[in-house]
Amino acid sequence: MPAVFKKEKFRFIVYGAIILAIFYVFSFIVKEDVFTRFDFDMTVRIQNRIPVGIDPYLSWFSLLGSFEVTLLILTVFSIFKFLKKKFLSILLVPAFGIMHVVEVIGKAFLDHPATPFMFHRYALDFFFPSGYIQPGGSYPSGHSMRTAYLALLFIYAIHKSKLSQRLKLCNHVAILAIYIIMIISRVSLGEHWTTDVIGGSLLGVAFAFFSFILL
């Protein structure tokens, strides 16, 4: 293996480890209820600024970021990369599973109550089975974690592709727009606190850097 590839993989591991460490430090601060007032104020402000009329559209992001849909997207992506002779890409699905183990541990051991019912604005009648599973508290946000993970994975894959710079930029902007709408919708729909979203995003980004090695 060329030295440049070894160096790049080592850099990914270091970046992932640093972000994972930030996630654990941030989780400890959240556990100490330092951001309780901040979470409440941010939810009120965001919900006041986002019209109820667009809640049905934002609610579709709850389905888009569900475990079932994101697992399907990642599976198709990993198979595509496998067929392109990126054989380690098939391990992306197990890595996705390990990331969720960390999420479930965080929800089970970090006492962070979910948002009160008065904030809930989910406007659809449909739920995937995973939507009925409540492993503990609301921290970290699984939707934010999965979206950040896939967004960074796709941005990296597109960056390494042979597309023109203009097409790469358009794709990057589109992916970032989806991610931003997703994290805002978590708070505006009252499904998560802002700290849940931050923690989930940090966890997703950390595992995305680790997963770059498989690509």
C-alpha positions, 0 to 999 in steps of 0.5 A: 500500500502506498505511503500516501494512502497509509497516511490518509487512513491514519489521518482519518482515524485521528480525526474520528478519534478527536471528534469521538472524544469531543462527543464524550466530553459534550455528553458529560456536560449534557448529563450535568444539565448545563444546557437545560435552559438553552435547550428549552429556549432554542426549541421555543425560538425555532418553533416560533419561527417555523410555520405549522403549515410546513410541519407535514413536509418536515415530518417526511424527514422523520421518515427519511432519517429513520433507521430503515430508510438510512440502512437501505440507502447505506446498503445500496451504496456499499454494494455499489462500491463493492461492485466498483472493487472497493471490497471493504465497503461491504463493512460499512453496514456493520460499522453502521450497526456499531454506531447505533450500539453507541447511540443506544448506550447513550440513550440508556445511561444518560438521563436526558428526558425527551421533549414534552408533548406540548412541543410535538408537531409530527404531522403524519400518521405513519411510523416505521417500526423503529419509531416505536422503540424508545431505548431510554432518553432522547440523547443523542438524536439518531436521526441527526447521527444517521444523516450526518454519517451518510452526508459526510460519507456521500460528500467524501465519495463524491469528492473522490469521484471523477465528476466535474468540480461544478457537479461536485459543488452542486452535490455537496450543497444539496447534501448539506441542505438535506442535513441542515433541514433534517437537524432543524426539523428535529427541533421544530417538530419537537422530537429532540432538543438542540443538544440531542442534535449536536450530540448525534451529529458529532457521533455520526461525523466521528463514525463517518471518518472511521468509515472513510478507511473502508472506501 
